[in-house]
Amino acid sequence: MKAKLVHDIGRQRWYELSEPIRKGICDVSGEVDIVKDMQDACQRLIKKEFLDAILEQYKNGCRMVVVSDAFTHIERLVFPGFCLNGNWSFIEANIDGKHTFMIDGGDPGAVYADEVYLRHLCILNHLKWEGVE
């Protein structure tokens, strides 16, 4: 699996994956079924007029992820991402990274380069890592 940086706004970076993934892991709740979590979250959070277009992007798995840095403290988490009509967004269904405590200012030791999270997701999904383009 290769990852390609397709959109970057500083604290959030969208990567398109060459192969779809279906599994993630949350340090709080454990293994994540990305497709199921996306369907559940979209049903609750997305307006009906956009729902089908977003879910269509996830019918065969997740092909876009967002690596996101917290605004208030040191923390980096990964979420399923999407682009709809030129608008880049994501669903806050955590699929990798480590939650840190805001009251402590976060944990710099728990933050890794984007490639580490992308490679980890690749391994979880039993794919061969080919790097970031």
C-alpha positions in Angstrom: 0.0 0.0 0.0 1.2 3.5 -0.9 0.0 6.7 0.6 -0.1 10.0 -1.3 -0.5 13.4 0.4 -3.5 15.0 -1.4 -4.4 17.9 0.9 -2.6 19.7 3.7 -3.9 22.6 5.9 -1.1 22.4 8.4 -2.6 20.6 11.4 -4.5 18.2 9.2 -3.2 16.2 6.3 -5.3 14.0 4.0 -3.7 10.9 2.5 -5.1 8.8 -0.4 -4.3 5.2 0.0 -3.6 2.9 -3.0 -5.5 0.1 -1.4 -8.6 0.2 0.9 -8.3 -0.5 4.5 -11.0 -1.8 6.8 -9.3 -2.1 10.2 -8.0 0.5 12.6 -7.1 0.7 16.2 -8.1 3.1 19.0 -5.9 3.3 22.1 -9.1 3.7 24.1 -11.6 1.2 22.6 -9.4 -1.3 20.7 -9.8 -2.6 17.2 -12.0 -0.6 14.9 -14.1 -1.7 11.9 -13.7 1.5 9.9 -16.5 0.8 7.4 -19.0 0.0 10.1 -18.0 3.0 12.3 -18.2 5.3 9.2 -21.7 4.1 8.4 -22.8 4.5 12.0 -21.2 8.0 12.4 -22.5 9.2 9.0 -26.0 8.2 9.9 -25.8 10.4 13.0 -23.7 13.3 11.8 -24.2 13.9 8.0 -27.2 15.6 6.4 -29.2 13.1 4.3 -28.5 15.0 1.1 -24.8 14.2 1.4 -25.0 10.8 3.1 -25.0 8.6 0.0 -22.1 10.4 -1.7 -19.9 10.0 1.4 -20.9 6.4 2.1 -20.2 5.6 -1.6 -16.5 6.5 -0.9 -16.4 3.8 1.8 -18.3 0.9 0.2 -15.1 -1.1 -0.5 -13.1 0.2 2.5 -11.4 3.4 3.5 -9.1 4.9 0.8 -8.5 8.3 2.5 -7.3 9.1 6.0 -6.6 12.3 7.8 -3.7 12.7 10.2 -4.7 15.4 12.6 -2.8 17.4 15.2 -4.8 18.7 18.2 -5.2 22.5 18.5 -5.0 22.7 22.3 -2.3 20.2 23.2 0.3 17.8 21.8 -1.6 14.9 20.3 -1.8 13.3 16.9 -4.8 11.1 15.8 -5.9 9.5 12.5 -9.4 9.5 11.2 -11.2 8.3 8.0 -11.3 11.2 5.6 -13.3 12.2 2.5 -13.6 14.9 -0.1 -17.1 16.0 -1.3 -17.6 18.7 -3.9 -14.1 20.0 -3.2 -14.6 20.2 0.5 -12.1 18.2 2.6 -13.4 16.7 5.8 -13.3 13.7 8.1 -15.5 11.8 10.5 -14.2 11.8 14.1 -14.0 8.0 14.4 -10.5 7.5 15.6 -8.6 4.8 13.8 -5.0 5.3 15.0 -2.8 7.5 17.2 -2.8 8.0 21.0 -5.0 10.2 23.1 -3.1 12.4 25.5 -4.2 14.5 28.4 -4.9 18.1 27.6 -4.4 19.1 31.3 -0.8 17.9 31.0 -0.3 19.7 27.7 -0.2 16.4 25.8 2.7 13.9 25.4 5.4 14.6 22.8 6.7 11.1 23.2 3.4 9.7 21.8 3.5 11.7 18.6 5.1 10.1 15.5 5.6 11.1 11.9 2.6 10.6 9.7 4.3 7.7 7.9 4.4 5.7 11.1 0.6 5.8 11.5 0.1 5.0 7.8 2.5 2.1 8.0 0.8 0.9 11.1 -2.6 0.9 9.4 -1.1 -1.0 6.5 0.2 -3.7 8.8 -3.1 -3.9 10.7 -4.8 -4.6 7.3 -2.2 -7.2 6.2 -0.9 -5.2 3.3 2.6 -4.6 2.1 3.9 -1.0 3.0 5.4 0.8 0.0 5.8 4.2 1.5 4.5 7.8 1.0 4.6 9.3 -2.5 
